[in-house]
Amino acid sequence: MKELMENEAFCTGMNVGVHLYQQKVITAHKCREPLVIGDSLYYVQDGRERLQEVLEEICR
């Protein structure tokens, strides 16, 4: 029983941790802010934003 409870607590902790990081990524995207991981900056784009960027580069 103890192992089952420890396993359940671990899984719950992992689920909460993943959810927190998902929210961080979604919030950064909605606010059009970079996502900072370590010393690196990342920008999250959806397909429509990326297509618009490519078309702008081609039409220059």
N, CA, C and O of each residue as an XYZ file, in Angstrom:
240
protein
N       0.826     -1.193      0.000
C       0.000      0.000      0.000
C       0.869      1.255      0.000
O       0.550      2.240     -0.666
N       1.967      1.212      0.751
C       2.850      2.368      0.843
C       3.440      2.702     -0.535
O       3.524      3.871     -0.911
N       3.846      1.672     -1.282
C       4.408      1.894     -2.618
C       3.373      2.522     -3.548
O       3.694      3.393     -4.356
N       2.135      2.071     -3.422
C       1.064      2.618     -4.249
C       0.862      4.098     -3.944
O       0.697      4.901     -4.862
N       0.873      4.461     -2.690
C       0.697      5.862     -2.294
C       1.876      6.710     -2.771
O       1.679      7.831     -3.240
N       3.099      6.186     -2.658
C       4.275      6.914     -3.125
C       4.216      7.089     -4.637
O       4.547      8.156     -5.154
N       3.803      6.061     -5.335
C       3.682      6.129     -6.785
C       2.617      7.154     -7.187
O       2.823      7.934     -8.117
N       1.502      7.150     -6.499
C       0.427      8.098     -6.792
C       0.886      9.528     -6.522
O       0.582     10.432     -7.300
N       1.615      9.741     -5.426
C       2.122     11.074     -5.105
C       3.122     11.528     -6.170
O       3.119     12.695     -6.561
N       3.967     10.625     -6.635
C       4.929     10.950     -7.680
C       4.209     11.346     -8.964
O       4.541     12.360     -9.579
N       3.237     10.558     -9.362
C       2.482     10.837    -10.592
C       1.727     12.154    -10.487
O       1.679     12.920    -11.450
N       1.147     12.421     -9.344
C       0.448     13.689     -9.141
C       1.428     14.854     -9.227
O       1.122     15.876     -9.841
N       2.587     14.710     -8.624
C       3.607     15.748     -8.689
C       4.078     16.002    -10.112
O       4.257     17.152    -10.512
N       4.280     14.943    -10.873
C       4.690     15.084    -12.273
C       3.603     15.789    -13.069
O       3.897     16.671    -13.876
N       2.364     15.411    -12.852
C       1.241     16.018    -13.553
C       1.161     17.516    -13.251
O       0.974     18.319    -14.165
N       1.296     17.888    -12.012
C       1.256     19.298    -11.626
C       2.437     20.051    -12.247
O       2.262     21.161    -12.750
N       3.629     19.464    -12.216
C       4.804     20.109    -12.799
C       4.671     20.333    -14.296
O       5.010     21.405    -14.797
N       4.185     19.341    -15.005
C       3.986     19.472    -16.455
C       2.940     20.549    -16.734
O       3.111     21.360    -17.645
N       1.880     20.560    -15.971
C       0.826     21.560    -16.163
C       1.370     22.970    -15.946
O       1.033     23.883    -16.699
N       2.203     23.156    -14.930
C       2.780     24.479    -14.668
C       3.632     24.948    -15.837
O       3.549     26.109    -16.237
N       4.452     24.057    -16.389
C       5.279     24.432    -17.537
C       4.427     24.684    -18.777
O       4.742     25.574    -19.567
N       3.361     23.920    -18.960
C       2.460     24.174    -20.089
C       1.867     25.577    -19.977
O       1.792     26.306    -20.966
N       1.452     25.946    -18.787
C       0.874     27.275    -18.585
C       1.902     28.374    -18.827
O       1.562     29.439    -19.342
N       3.151     28.123    -18.462
C       4.220     29.091    -18.694
C       4.425     29.310    -20.195
O       4.582     30.448    -20.639
N       4.425     28.243    -20.965
C       4.585     28.331    -22.423
C       3.390     29.045    -23.040
O       3.566     29.926    -23.881
N       2.186     28.681    -22.639
C       0.979     29.296    -23.188
C       0.934     30.783    -22.853
O       0.601     31.597    -23.714
N       1.258     31.145    -21.634
C       1.258     32.549    -21.228
C       2.287     33.347    -22.012
O       1.995     34.455    -22.461
N       3.483     32.805    -22.184
C       4.511     33.492    -22.962
C       4.036     33.708    -24.393
O       4.255     34.777    -24.963
N       3.396     32.718    -24.971
C       2.892     32.836    -26.347
C       1.801     33.904    -26.441
O       1.839     34.752    -27.332
N       0.847     33.864    -25.541
C      -0.249     34.834    -25.578
C       0.243     36.263    -25.386
O      -0.289     37.195    -25.987
N       1.253     36.429    -24.552
C       1.793     37.768    -24.279
C       2.857     38.175    -25.286
O       3.408     39.273    -25.203
N       3.150     37.279    -26.250
C       4.181     37.520    -27.255
C       5.520     37.870    -26.585
O       6.236     38.773    -27.018
N       5.823     37.146    -25.549
C       7.082     37.320    -24.824
C       7.945     36.086    -25.032
O       7.432     35.001    -25.305
N       9.255     36.255    -24.904
C      10.124     35.087    -25.067
C       9.959     34.123    -23.893
O       9.643     34.519    -22.771
N      10.179     32.872    -24.187
C      10.198     31.843    -23.158
C      11.664     31.629    -22.807
O      12.460     31.272    -23.675
N      12.025     31.837    -21.568
C      13.415     31.727    -21.142
C      13.634     30.364    -20.511
O      12.981     30.003    -19.532
N      14.571     29.611    -21.090
C      14.962     28.315    -20.539
C      16.468     28.360    -20.391
O      17.201     28.403    -21.380
N      16.921     28.350    -19.162
C      18.359     28.527    -18.914
C      18.752     29.920    -19.353
O      18.155     30.902    -18.913
N      19.748     30.018    -20.212
C      20.182     31.306    -20.742
C      19.656     31.555    -22.145
O      20.034     32.541    -22.777
N      18.796     30.687    -22.643
C      18.305     30.797    -24.016
C      16.887     31.356    -24.051
O      16.064     31.058    -23.185
N      16.619     32.169    -25.065
C      15.294     32.721    -25.286
C      14.627     31.967    -26.428
O      15.259     31.690    -27.447
N      13.357     31.637    -26.258
C      12.593     30.945    -27.290
C      11.304     31.713    -27.524
O      10.691     32.222    -26.586
N      10.901     31.791    -28.777
C       9.610     32.368    -29.118
C       8.731     31.251    -29.663
O       9.188     30.423    -30.451
N       7.494     31.232    -29.251
C       6.559     30.213    -29.703
C       5.646     30.853    -30.740
O       5.036     31.892    -30.484
N       5.555     30.230    -31.909
C       4.695     30.740    -32.964
C       3.712     29.655    -33.380
O       4.016     28.462    -33.339
N       2.524     30.102    -33.784
C       1.626     29.119    -34.380
C       1.887     29.097    -35.883
O       2.647     29.920    -36.393
N       1.273     28.177    -36.580
C       1.517     28.003    -38.002
C       1.183     29.244    -38.810
O       1.903     29.579    -39.751
N       0.121     29.920    -38.465
C      -0.296     31.121    -39.190
C       0.742     32.234    -39.049
O       1.064     32.914    -40.023
N       1.263     32.417    -37.839
C       2.295     33.436    -37.625
C       3.560     33.113    -38.417
O       4.173     34.000    -39.010
N       3.940     31.854    -38.421
C       5.152     31.448    -39.153
C       4.960     31.637    -40.656
O       5.877     32.100    -41.335
N       3.792     31.290    -41.187
C       3.510     31.469    -42.602
C       3.580     32.945    -42.982
O       4.153     33.295    -44.014
N       3.008     33.799    -42.163
C       3.048     35.237    -42.422
C       4.495     35.734    -42.457
O       4.859     36.538    -43.316
N       5.302     35.260    -41.537
C       6.714     35.650    -41.496
C       7.456     35.212    -42.757
O       8.235     35.984    -43.316
N       7.223     33.997    -43.203
C       7.866     33.481    -44.408
C       7.447     34.280    -45.632
O       8.279     34.643    -46.463
N       6.133     34.556    -45.738
C       5.642     35.328    -46.875
C       6.216     36.744    -46.885
O       6.528     37.267    -47.955
N       6.359     37.359    -45.747
C       6.971     38.683    -45.668
C       8.425     38.645    -46.138
O       8.881     39.566    -46.816
N       9.147     37.594    -45.783
C      10.542     37.473    -46.224
C      10.619     37.271    -47.740
O      11.504     37.825    -48.392
N       9.714     36.495    -48.297
C       9.715     36.226    -49.739
C       9.350     37.480    -50.524
O       9.923     37.737    -51.583
N       8.414     38.251    -50.019
C       7.910     39.425    -50.760
C       8.817     40.651    -50.640
O       8.512     41.682    -51.241
N       9.880     40.582    -49.915
C      10.793     41.736    -49.795
C      11.517     41.983    -51.067
O      12.323     42.910    -51.149
